[in-house]
Amino acid sequence: MGCHTWYSVPYKTDKSEIINAAQKWLNEAKHISIGHKRIYQYAIDNEIIEPVLELASFEFDCTDRDNTKWILYKDANNYFVEKYNKENGTSIENHNYDYISKLGIERYGDEPRIKGYPEEVIIRSYEQMVEFMKNGYTDQEGKHHDFYYNKDREHEIMSNIKMFFANNPEGIITFG
C-alpha cells in the first residue's frame, strides 16, 4: 500500500516551552536508565535540538517531524478536531469522518502514497510537492519509487494539497 502521507501543522513554537516540556517529561520518566537520563539531560542543558524535540513531543503528544527548527508539529486532522472541540466545548472523536466533514472541520486525506518510506523528506509547499510527485523518490539502496493514487481522483488530491498549503503556510507534508 505504501507509506502514509502526513499533513502536519505547527503545534508548539516557543523554544523555552519546548525545552521545559522536555525537562518535565524527563523528570517524570520512569522507564529510562540512569545513563540515558544523563545523556538526555546533557541534550536539554545544551539545547541540542533533535533529542529535546523528541522528548517534548512525548509530553505534548505530537511529532518532531522537522529537527531543524524549534517547532513541534501535530497531525493536521487531529489538530483541527481538537481545536474545534476546544472552541465549541464538544468531544468529537478524531475518526468520526462523516461527522467531521458535515461540520466543515478542516481535514486532509493521506494521499498520494509512495513506497520506500522517504522519512527524511519534508515538503513545505504545493510546488515542492508537485515536483516531488513528478520525480518520485530514490531510496538509500538506489531503488526508485513513484507516487501512486487513483487517477480518477487526481484533481481532488491535488486540490487537497493546494488547499492545505493555502490554509497552513507553515504546514509540512512528510511520509512514513
Secondary structure, DSSP 4 states (H G I P E B T S, - for coil): --B-EEEEEEEE--HHHHHHHHHHHHHH-SSS-HHHHHHHHHHHHTT-HHHHHHHHHHHHT-B---TTSS-EEEEHHHHHHHHHHHHHT----TT-HHHHHHHT-------SEESS--TT--B-SHHHHHHHHHH-EE-TTS-EE-EE--GGGHHHHHHHHHHHHHH-TT-EEEE-
